[in-house]
């Protein structure tokens, strides 16, 4: 056994010491709801359970894959597959992201796993930005509510925003400014160094006690870390669906004019509900006089920068990467809204 494999993380603290702000925030939200609106507390709990059931296969699958890769020592092998092919990988990641069935919360464990394996941030950012904006079911629903041209425009915009974020990230990463995109806890610096070990991965690692311990610790640390943040994101989403009236959104995001696209993109950040609930809202806004370009900016901007999405993204990313994510999303949404309005 390679001695470097024995270098493991420090023992976990007692569970009481690990109670953090996310857990306390969830407890406080449900306590307040139980006192002020017991029916909504029950509705939010049901929403959380349903959303968690839907995202659990992606969360557990991606964390298990990352843990398996670490136990096998295959991180360098996977990372090498993405080197020297930035343009092709960014383009492919944006395309796959736009066609994948992942929402802004469900994509987080996949992104965290890719980054933890050493995959460069540029293609991951492209996938990260494009993924929440379109998927096959969303395309069909968009055609039904807003028409085929709008659905095609939104698909092209999803790919375009992914390309924008991916290539700009690649340019910034050349200076070394984005060398550690994940927060400590999602993937520590020790994790990144531990597996630069041998020349070949050991895929049948379960016979090695140290590798089994690595696999166990990866599952035990990453699953609750990502799960608690996603739980908070889903609870916030349930509250927005319950308490943010559609007519309030229409009042701020409706209308036209030169600044309508910018305003619609910005309003989409706090007011966006979820991909499917936002479609009839956008259709109603267009019926009330919003320009199609502004509606496009609203759907695109809110799709990746809504409050639940930002909570989930901030859980995994450093402050610098989080700011880039928001900047690319809003800039891309505004540009796409202007272009679609012109078209």
PyMOL commands that set and color helices and strands:
alter all, ss='L'
color gray80, all
select helices_A, chain A and resi 3-6+15-18+21-36+38-72+75-80+86-99+107-116+121-131+136-146+148-173+189-194+205-207+209-243+246-253+260-271+275-287+292-305+307-316+319-342
alter helices_A, ss='H'
color red, helices_A
deselect
rebuild
show_as cartoon
